[in-house]
């Protein structure tokens, strides 16, 4: 299964574990990354992800994310087609960087787009014609464990 983890899901294991939800999502992402190590899933990276990660103020978070993404087998470069697709998502109310993530995941032919961002997840799940399945970390790990 090909997985695109957006930056918030990728970074979830480093977040403060102050609520049950954060704990569960962090553990789910760590389990997903374990599946990456075993070859059960394939990770997707993109120019949009690298841009967002390199903009992070924390060097620890940057290094962690870059280390994880170094294991990606697919890398999506932004191009006119991807940018046009992202513009369609923006027109539907998705934030520009999130739209680039969705368009990149589609360009990679990812099976799942994983995010911890409730608003993005809610919007992505109702986009007609979206060629990937948006999921939360909990939904993703439930699928992988079936």
N, C-alpha and C positions, 0 to 999 in steps of 0.2 A: 504494500500500500504506500502510495506517495503522499507525503504530508508536508504542508506549508504551515509552519508555526509563525504567527506574527510576533512582533517584538514583545508585546506584553505577555504572551504565553511563553515565549522563549525565556523571558526574565523571571517568570513566576517563582521558580525555586529560590531565587535570591531575595524575594520580598519578605517583609516581616510577617511572621505567622501569628497574627493577632486575632484571627477568626477561624472558625471551622472551615469556611469556604476557602480561605487562602491556604490552609493546611492541605485540604483535599486536592485543590488544583495544583499545588506545588508537587505533591506526591504523584499525581497523575502525570504531570510533565516529566518527572524523573523516571517514571515507569515507561513512558513513551520513548525517552532517550535510551533506556535500557533495551527496548525493542530495536532501536536504531543500531546499537552495538551488536545485537544478535543477527542483524540483517533482515529482520522481519518487516521493517519499514524502510522507506527511502526518504531522506530529508531533502527539501527544496530550499535553495537560497536565491536571493535576488539583489539587484542593485538597490531597490527600494529598502530592503532590510539592512543592507550594509550602510546606506546613507543614514538611516535612523539610528543604527547602533553606534556609528562613528560620531554622532551628534550627542551621545549620552555624556553627561558630566562626570560620571563615575568610571574611572579607568578599570576598576574591578569588574563592573558590569560589561564594559566593552570587551575586555579580554575573555570573559566567560562566554559571551554570545559569539564572538569570533571563533573561539575554540570549538563550540558546538557546531557552528555553521561550516567549519572546515571539513566536517564529515559529510556535507551535502554532496550528492552525486549530480544534481541538476542545478544549474545557475541560470537565472533569467535576467537578461539585459533589457533595459528599457528601449523601446523602439516606437515608431509612429503608431503601429497597430495596438500595442499595449497601452500607450498613452490615450488613444481614442477610446479604447474600452474603459479605461479608468475615468475618462471624462463622462461617459455614460453613467457610471456609478455615482460620480459627483452630482450629476443632474438629478439623481434619485435621492440625494441627501447624505451620501457617504462623504466623510472628510477626505480631502485630496490624497494624503499619504495612505490612508486605509484603502482608498480606491486603487492606488497603485499596487498595494499588496494583493488585493482581490484579483486584479488584472494579471499580475505576475503569476499567481497561483493557477489561474486559468491557462495562461500561456505555457506553463510547465506541465499541463494536464495532470495536476495534482488531484488525488482522490478526495482529500479533506483539507479544509482551511480551518485551522484552529486558532481561536482567540479567547481571551479572558474579558474582552471589552463587551459588556452586555448590549450597549447601544449598537455597536457594529454588528454583533451577532444577530440581533433582532432585525436590523435592516437587511443584512445579507440573506437571511432565511426567507425573505419575501421578494427578493429580486427575481423577476420572471426571466427565465433563460440562463440563469447562472449555471455554469458548467462544472462547478465544484460543489461539494457539500460542506457548508459552514457548520462547525461544531465547537462546543466548549471543551476544555481539557477533560472534564468528567465524562462527557458523551464520547469523546475519542477513546479514552481508556476502556470504557464499557464495550465499545465495538471491538477493540483489539483483544479483549479478554473472552470474547465469544468463540 
